[in-house]
């Protein structure tokens, strides 16, 4: 009972002192904003160590090189296996590199909308979450083939390449080796 009286006196004393402070809501709001800024900046400094600056991510060059090489190799293999072609070399001109579509966190604060990339840390490396990759389109193809001087073989190569890469036939050039 004695303990209850001292806690009641303490609460009353604190309440009385708080009531004497003018515009206490401004002080509380200032402290809250300060704590939020501290949390925000400490998360950016310590939570994203090693992360690249915000902005569009750059695609990994190895994956574009792999895609490019794999597509050229497959096309060369298919062309070389066609009747009358023989040995063939293939070169493809690409529209761009692989485009990464990343996840964003969108926040609406009283009409102000802000978006930031959603990040994940794997093995100590912070990077954006990739939703999917958009592979580049072929702009043109040059094929040099042993049987490229035969008109029928040349037309078959152009037609097949056009279908495989989804490009128009005028974007495919076939020359003899």
Long-range contacts (C-beta under 8 A, 24 or more apart in sequence): 47-121, 47-126, 48-119, 48-126, 49-126, 50-124, 50-125, 50-126, 51-119, 51-126, 51-127, 54-116, 54-117, 57-100, 57-102, 57-117, 57-127, 57-128, 59-97, 59-98, 59-99, 59-100, 59-133, 60-98, 61-97, 63-98, 63-133, 64-97, 64-98, 64-136, 67-98, 67-135, 67-136, 68-92, 68-94, 71-138, 71-165, 75-141, 75-143, 75-161, 75-164, 75-165, 78-160, 78-164, 79-143, 79-145, 79-157, 79-160, 79-161, 80-145, 82-153, 82-156, 82-157, 82-160, 83-153, 84-147, 84-150, 84-152, 84-153, 84-156, 85-145, 85-146, 85-147, 85-148, 85-153, 85-157, 86-145, 86-146, 86-147, 86-177, 87-145, 87-146, 87-177, 88-143, 88-144, 88-145, 88-146, 88-177, 89-143, 89-144, 89-145, 89-177, 90-141, 90-142, 90-143, 91-141, 91-142, 91-143, 92-138, 92-140, 92-141, 92-165, 93-138, 93-139, 93-140, 93-141, 93-142, 94-136, 94-137, 94-138, 94-139, 95-136, 95-137, 95-138, 95-139, 96-136, 97-136, 98-133, 98-134, 98-135, 98-136, 99-133, 99-134, 99-136, 100-128, 100-130, 100-133, 100-134, 101-130, 101-131, 101-132, 101-133, 101-134, 102-128, 102-129, 102-130, 102-131, 103-128, 103-129, 103-130, 103-131, 137-166, 137-167, 138-165, 138-166, 138-167, 138-171, 139-167, 139-171, 140-167, 140-171, 140-172, 140-173, 141-165, 141-167, 141-171, 141-172, 141-173, 142-173, 142-175, 143-172, 143-173, 143-174, 143-175, 144-174, 144-175, 144-176, 144-177, 145-174, 145-175, 145-176, 145-177, 146-176, 146-177, 147-176, 148-174, 148-175, 148-176, 148-177, 149-176
